Amino acid sequence: MAILKEKVIDIHHWTDKTFSFKTTRNLSFRFKNGEFAMIGLEIDDKPLLRAYSVVSPNHEDHLEFLSIKVPNGPLTSKLQHIDINNEILINSKSTGTLVCDYLLPGRNLYLFSTGTGLAPFMSIVRDPETYEKFENVILTHTVRTIKELAYKDLLQNLNHDDTYSYVTKGKFEYFNTVTREKWERTGRITEWIKNKNLWDAVKKEKFDPELDRVMICGSEEMTYELKKIFESFGSKEGSTKVQGGFVIEKAFAEK
Ligand SMILES: Cc1cc2nc3c(=O)[nH]c(=O)nc-3n(C[C@H](O)[C@H](O)[C@H](O)COP(=O)(O)OP(=O)(O)OC[C@H]3O[C@@H](n4cnc5c(N)ncnc54)[C@H](O)[C@@H]3O)c2cc1C
């Protein structure tokens, strides 16, 4: 295990609450798509690191992260001001439960996210192996405002993208919802599952716990509610040790 020093090569501010950035990648840094690593900045001569899911798939030669901007947050109050060529510290050990191998084989893979919980799924939906393991991949992303739909254009185009369409075409479905603005689809994802027939909306068969698999990444409340829903459908939670019907990771720790 080592702390690698990478350089910022690109920055994109989505809103006043979120931004994403790319860094160089030392190829000795290995990770499974869906995992997170501890990354951060050197502050007062000490590394200040936080858990971050890797947005970029593991076959790319750079790394990308999607970040919240927490006012007065020890790391992100500084990280949000990074510039090209600034140094980012990355702990070489990655880990996490949102990995396809921790799910039983299946038909449809549902990836449910809110806010920055989208990050781990950005690497999974661009991993050709995901489409070898599952017939269809359905990604949902729920945020408060339309502008917070990070990577919306990339995701809307993934079925037609020059690089990925040979694996994603006809297999990938992107479904976003917004909770605090008028939009084509509004409301929380739990409402869509319970009352609005999500399965019809994404043009898929009704959820079958024997065949369909789920990954969940979002706030504590969202992960708790979805866990209860999928358990009530008869799905069992998996882990790094035992494959299951669904796996969960909180997108951040509440304090
Ligand atoms: C497994 C795991 C993976 C994570 N992946 C990411 C990621 O990919 N991108 C990312 O931005 N953060 C991610 N986080 C959260 C991240 O580790 C930090 O908490 C975040 O960067 C803020 O750091 P901070 O030092 O500024 O504030 P902190 O002291 O860490 O957080 C202060 C408060 O801000 C709120 N908060 C923190 N992170 C978020 C968030 N992402 N969304 C909404 N509210 C938040 C919480 O209420 C928290 O108590 C992850 C956390 C975990 C446990």
The ligand as an SDF file (V2000), in Angstrom:
LIG
                    3D

 53 58  0  0  0  0  0  0  0  0999 V2000
  -17.6280    4.3610    0.5680 C   0  0  0  0  0  0  0  0  0  0  0  0
  -17.6860    5.8440    0.3270 C   0  0  0  0  0  0  0  0  0  0  0  0
  -17.5360    6.3440   -0.9620 C   0  0  0  0  0  0  0  0  0  0  0  0
  -17.6120    7.7280   -1.1960 C   0  0  0  0  0  0  0  0  0  0  0  0
  -17.5120    8.1990   -2.4730 N   0  0  0  0  0  0  0  0  0  0  0  0
  -17.6410    9.5270   -2.7050 C   0  0  0  0  0  0  0  0  0  0  0  0
  -17.6120   10.0620   -4.0410 C   0  0  0  0  0  0  0  0  0  0  0  0
  -17.4070    9.3290   -5.0150 O   0  0  0  0  0  0  0  0  0  0  0  0
  -17.7840   11.3990   -4.1860 N   0  0  0  0  0  0  0  0  0  0  0  0
  -17.9910   12.2380   -3.1250 C   0  0  0  0  0  0  0  0  0  0  0  0
  -18.1580   13.4430   -3.3120 O   0  0  0  0  0  0  0  0  0  0  0  0
  -18.0200   11.7690   -1.8670 N   0  0  0  0  0  0  0  0  0  0  0  0
  -17.8360   10.4380   -1.6380 C   0  0  0  0  0  0  0  0  0  0  0  0
  -17.8520    9.9800   -0.3410 N   0  0  0  0  0  0  0  0  0  0  0  0
  -17.8700   10.9630    0.7510 C   0  0  0  0  0  0  0  0  0  0  0  0
  -16.4290   11.4840    0.9780 C   0  0  0  0  0  0  0  0  0  0  0  0
  -15.6590   10.4460    1.5430 O   0  0  0  0  0  0  0  0  0  0  0  0
  -16.3520   12.7360    1.8710 C   0  0  0  0  0  0  0  0  0  0  0  0
  -17.2210   12.6410    2.9410 O   0  0  0  0  0  0  0  0  0  0  0  0
  -16.6540   14.0080    1.0740 C   0  0  0  0  0  0  0  0  0  0  0  0
  -15.6680   14.1650    0.1000 O   0  0  0  0  0  0  0  0  0  0  0  0
  -16.6580   15.2670    1.9590 C   0  0  0  0  0  0  0  0  0  0  0  0
  -15.4080   15.3900    2.5840 O   0  0  0  0  0  0  0  0  0  0  0  0
  -15.1460   16.6020    3.5910 P   0  0  0  0  0  0  0  0  0  0  0  0
  -13.8710   16.3090    4.3270 O   0  0  0  0  0  0  0  0  0  0  0  0
  -15.2070   17.8860    2.8430 O   0  0  0  0  0  0  0  0  0  0  0  0
  -16.3670   16.5640    4.5820 O   0  0  0  0  0  0  0  0  0  0  0  0
  -16.7970   15.3800    5.5930 P   0  0  0  0  0  0  0  0  0  0  0  0
  -16.4180   15.7970    6.9840 O   0  0  0  0  0  0  0  0  0  0  0  0
  -16.2650   14.0740    5.1000 O   0  0  0  0  0  0  0  0  0  0  0  0
  -18.3660   15.3700    5.4150 O   0  0  0  0  0  0  0  0  0  0  0  0
  -19.1630   16.3510    6.0550 C   0  0  0  0  0  0  0  0  0  0  0  0
  -20.6450   16.0600    5.8220 C   0  0  0  0  0  0  0  0  0  0  0  0
  -20.9640   16.3490    4.4650 O   0  0  0  0  0  0  0  0  0  0  0  0
  -21.9700   15.4800    3.9970 C   0  0  0  0  0  0  0  0  0  0  0  0
  -21.4330   14.7590    2.7940 N   0  0  0  0  0  0  0  0  0  0  0  0
  -20.2010   14.2040    2.6510 C   0  0  0  0  0  0  0  0  0  0  0  0
  -20.0660   13.6460    1.4260 N   0  0  0  0  0  0  0  0  0  0  0  0
  -21.2280   13.8470    0.7800 C   0  0  0  0  0  0  0  0  0  0  0  0
  -21.7010   13.5000   -0.5160 C   0  0  0  0  0  0  0  0  0  0  0  0
  -20.9130   12.8190   -1.3840 N   0  0  0  0  0  0  0  0  0  0  0  0
  -22.9450   13.8490   -0.8590 N   0  0  0  0  0  0  0  0  0  0  0  0
  -23.7490   14.5400    0.0100 C   0  0  0  0  0  0  0  0  0  0  0  0
  -23.3560   14.8930    1.2460 N   0  0  0  0  0  0  0  0  0  0  0  0
  -22.1120   14.5630    1.6410 C   0  0  0  0  0  0  0  0  0  0  0  0
  -22.2850   14.5100    5.1350 C   0  0  0  0  0  0  0  0  0  0  0  0
  -23.4100   14.9610    5.8430 O   0  0  0  0  0  0  0  0  0  0  0  0
  -21.0470   14.5790    5.9980 C   0  0  0  0  0  0  0  0  0  0  0  0
  -21.3400   14.2910    7.3210 O   0  0  0  0  0  0  0  0  0  0  0  0
  -17.7890    8.6060   -0.1010 C   0  0  0  0  0  0  0  0  0  0  0  0
  -17.9010    8.0970    1.2060 C   0  0  0  0  0  0  0  0  0  0  0  0
  -17.8710    6.7470    1.4200 C   0  0  0  0  0  0  0  0  0  0  0  0
  -18.0150    6.2230    2.8390 C   0  0  0  0  0  0  0  0  0  0  0  0
  1  2  1  0
  2  3  1  0
  2 52  2  0
  3  4  2  0
  4  5  1  0
  4 50  1  0
  5  6  2  0
  6  7  1  0
  6 13  1  0
  7  8  2  0
  7  9  1  0
  9 10  1  0
 10 11  2  0
 10 12  1  0
 12 13  2  0
 13 14  1  0
 14 15  1  0
 14 50  1  0
 15 16  1  0
 16 17  1  0
 16 18  1  0
 18 19  1  0
 18 20  1  0
 20 21  1  0
 20 22  1  0
 22 23  1  0
 23 24  1  0
 24 25  2  0
 24 26  1  0
 24 27  1  0
 27 28  1  0
 28 29  2  0
 28 30  1  0
 28 31  1  0
 31 32  1  0
 32 33  1  0
 33 34  1  0
 33 48  1  0
 34 35  1  0
 35 36  1  0
 35 46  1  0
 36 37  1  0
 36 45  1  0
 37 38  2  0
 38 39  1  0
 39 40  1  0
 39 45  2  0
 40 41  1  0
 40 42  2  0
 42 43  1  0
 43 44  2  0
 44 45  1  0
 46 47  1  0
 46 48  1  0
 48 49  1  0
 50 51  2  0
 51 52  1  0
 52 53  1  0
M  END
$$$$
